[in-house]
């Protein structure tokens, strides 16, 4: 089977062979917001047909079947087929791309260990199914929270799949940072480049502007011209981005849906099609021990992408202030890893 990234790289406008995409939690809100755009070309490009395989828990299969009916009713030229499953092995059979959206949300009064255990039961099963049935070139983005640790769990149960094929979503945080920087500087997001998200997809994340630019100028310099000093960055901008999800829940009455779906699609599309020359994106990927992050921890870094591969950006001078913020978020990731290890939830790769 030809790697879908290689096919896209050979033909800049896409590939005529269909790609098999498995989407978990497809009947949920983010899944629902994702599947139609994926079928319309927003995931792999306007010339790449897709076979969608929707995975749901048994209680939600009927709802997923309704989603499949709507997809068919859309008469989308790129949608070759759509199938619904409650068996993970069947759902991931031959899959080249996985959007792992479904997860157990934290309910009121739920202890952190209980949340990790509940999600381990989901992502360990999916990891084993991927190991058994997915295509050799399979790539996944984990969206369901806690996304970084869920990606670690899934990868640990898929020892035959390269660990670097399991990533977690911090592209939404990256987009939020770009948008807030553009607002603060009175420019379009097209004028913003070079933001980076480090660490966990949580409020501990570090939003890094040290190499960001606005219309080609250092972002901090432009911010200062608009009355925003270093203190504003530390005390308003960074917390604003990190806590944006909670703000949306308070205002909207529900968590981010369309923006999360958009970021999920952009994550995979960038991974397969590449980042612009001289630019980067933010992805949570297994650390190689780079930038002081312990090996194996699924941590957000600035990355460049080309022909289906990502590379963590280096060198990257990390000032003391940035180092402390990054270390704080990495410590949270290490604590989560230790918790799942203590509960014996990691697979044979661990």
N, C-alpha and C positions, 0 to 999 in steps of 0.2 A: 504494500500500500504506500502510495506517495504521500510524503508529509505535506499537509495542506499549506504550511508556511513556505515550503520550497516551491509549490505550485504557484502561489501568489507572487513569490519573488521573481519567478521566471516570466510571469505575465502580469505587468503592472496593473492591468484592469481586472484581474481576477483569474479564475480557472473554470473550465467547463465541467469538471468532475465535481459531484456534490460532496459536501462535507457533512459528517454526522456530528450533531451537537446535542449533548444531554443537558437538560436543565432540571435541577431539583427544586422542589417547592414551587412548581410551575403554576399552581392554582392560587398561590399567595399573591399579595399585592405587588411586591417587587417582581416576582416571576411573571405575573400577568402583564406588567408594564414592559417587560423585557422581550417576551416571546414574539410579539407582533413586529417589533423593530428588527429583531434578529431575522425573522422570516422575510422582511422587506429589504435586507441588505446592509443594515447598520452595523452588523457584527463582522462580516467577512468581505463585504464589498458588493457592489451592484451587479457583478457578473458571476458570483459564486453561488450556485444552488445549495440549499441546505436540506438535510433530513433532520427534523426535530424529534427528539425522544424525551418525553415529559415524565419525570419521576415524581410520584407523590406517595404519601402514606395511604393505607387502604381507605381510611375515613374520608380522604379528599380526592379519591380517584374519580368519582362522578363529577366533581367540580372541574377536575383537569380534563375530563372528556368534553365538558362544555367549552373549555378553552380551545381544545382541538377542533371542535365543530366551528367555532368562530374563525379560527385560523383558516380552515377550509373555505368558509364563506367569504373570506377576504380575497380569494382567487389570486393569491400573490404569485407572480411568475417564478420567483426564486424558490418557493417552497415545494420541494419534491415530494415530501411525505411528512406526516406527523403521527406519532404513536404514543400511547399512554401506558405507563407501567407502574406497578407497586413493588416489583422485584428489582432490586438494584443491579444484579448481575445482568439481567436481560436489558435493563435500561442503558447500561454502559457498554453493551456489546458493540464493538467496533467504533466506539466514540473517539473522535479526534479532539474535541473541545468539550470541557465540562464547566458549566456555570453552576456552582454549588451554592444555591441561594437559600434553600430550606434549612432551618435550624430551630432549636428549642429556645424561645425567648425567656428571659428571666421574669418570673412571676413574683407577685408581692410575697415577701417573707421567705423567698427562696435563698438558701445559702449558696455562696460562690462554688463550693465543692459540689453541691447538687447540680448546679448549672453546668459545670464542667463534665460531670458524670453523664448527665442527660445528653449533652452534645457528643460526648465520646461514643455513646451507643449508636448515634447516627453516623458520625464521620468515620468510625472504625469499620462499620459495615460497608460504607461507600468506598473506603480505601481498599478493602479486600475485593470488592466487586470490580473496581478499576484495575487492580492488579491482575485479576483473572480474565477480564473480558475486553478492556479498552484497547484501542489501536496503539501500536508501538510509539507513535509520535504524540500521544495524548498530552494535552495541557489543560490545567484547571485554574480557575480563580474561585476562591472561597469568599462568599459574601456574608453568609450567616455568622452572626457574632457568638462568642468571641472569635473573630475571623482568623487572626494570626494563629492562635492555639488550635483552632479547628483544622487549619491547614496542616499544622504540625502533626496532629493526630491522624488525619487521613494519609499523609505521606508515610507515617511510621507503619501503617498497615498495608502499604503497597511497596514492598521491598524490591520488586522487580522493575519499578518505574523510577526513573531518576528523580531524586528529591526536588531538584530545581524545577520540575514540571508542576509542582504544587505551589501556588502563590495565594496571597490574600489581598483584598481590596483596600487600598488607601488612595485610589484615584479620586474618590469623592472628596476626601480631605484636600487633595491637591487642587481640585476644581474650586472648592470653597475658598482656599487661600488666594487663588488667582482672582476670583470674583471680588473678594473683600479688598485686595490690593488695588484692583482697578477702580473700585468705588472711592477709596481713600484718595487716589491720585486724579480722579476725574477723567479717566481714560477708558477705552474699550479693553476687554479682556484680550483682544488680539494684540494689544500693545504691551502685554505682560509676559515675561518669560523667566524661567530659572528658579521658581519656588521649589521647595523640596519638603517632603514629609519624612520624618525619622521616627522609628519606634513602633509603638502599638497603635492599632485603630481604637483609640480610647482617648479620654481627656488628658492622658499623660503624654500624648504625642508631642513632638517638637516640630513646629512650623518654622522653617528656616528661610530667612530672606537674605542671608549674607551674600548669595550669588545671584539674587533675583535682579531683574532689570525692568525698567519701564521706558519704552521707546528707546531702548539701547543704553540707557543711563542707569547707574546703580539705584536700586529701588529706595534704599534708605535716604539717598540724596534727594530724590524727588519727593518722598514723603515729608522730609524736613521743610521743603518749599511749601508744602500744604499744611504746615503747622503740626506735623506728627513726628515727635522725637523718638529716641530709643525707648524712653519710658512708656510712650504710647504703644509701641510695638510689643513690649514685654507685658504690659498690664491690660491692654485692650485687644490688640490684633491677635496675638497668639491664643489667648483664652476664647476669643470670639470664634475663631475657626474650630478650635478643639471642642467647644461646647455647642456648635451649631446644630447638631442633631437634637439635643435636648431643647434648644430654643424652638426648633420647628415643631417638636411634639407639643410644646406649651401653646404655640400659636395656632397650629393646624389641628391639634387634637389627635395626631397620629404621627408616626415616624416618617422619615424621608422615603419616598417611593420612586417617583419619576427620576429624580436626580441620582438616586442609587442605581436605577436601571441604566441610565445614560452612562454613568461612570463604569459600570460593569462591562458594557459593550465597548467603550473606549479602551478599557484595560486590555481586553483580548485583541482588539483591532490594532492597537499600538504595538503589542507584543509580536503579532504576526507581520505587520506591515512596516514597522519601524518608527523611530523618532526622527524628527527633522534634524538635519546636520547642526551640530552645536547646541542642541537642546536635550532635555531629558524629561522623564516622567517619574512619578512616585509609584513604587510597587513594593508590597511586602513579600520578601523572598527569603529562602534559607540563607543565613549568613555563612560566609566562607571563613569567618574570623577577621574580616576586614573592618576597618574603622573602629576597632576596639569592641566590636559586638561578638560575643562568643559564637563559635561555630555551631550551626544547626538551628539556631534561634530564628524563627520566621519574623523578620524585622523589616520595617519599611525603610527603603533607601532611595536616593535618586538613581535612576538607571537609564541607560541608553538601550535601544532595541534595534536589531537588524536581522532580517531573514529568520524570524522565529526564535531568536536568542536574545537574552538580555544580559547586560554587563553593568555591575555596580560602578558608579562613577568614582574614579580616583585619578590623580590626588584631589583631596578636598580638605583644605585647611580648616580645622575645627577649633574655634576659639574656646577659651575656658567656659564662657557663659553657655555656648552651644553644647560643649562636652557634658556639662552638668545636666542639662535638659535631656540630652540623648540618654545618658546613663540612667536617669530616673525612669524613663520609659522602658529601657531595656531591663531594668530591675523588675518592673512589673511583668514583663514577658517571662523572665526567669522564674518568678514566683508562680506564674501560671503553669509553666513547664514542670516545676517541682511538684505542684499540686496534682497534676495528672500522672506523674511518675509515682507519687505516693499512693494514688488510687489504683495503680497498676493498669492504666488505661492506654498506654502506648504499645505499639506493635513491635514486631521483630526487628525493624530497622533501628529503633531506638536503642 
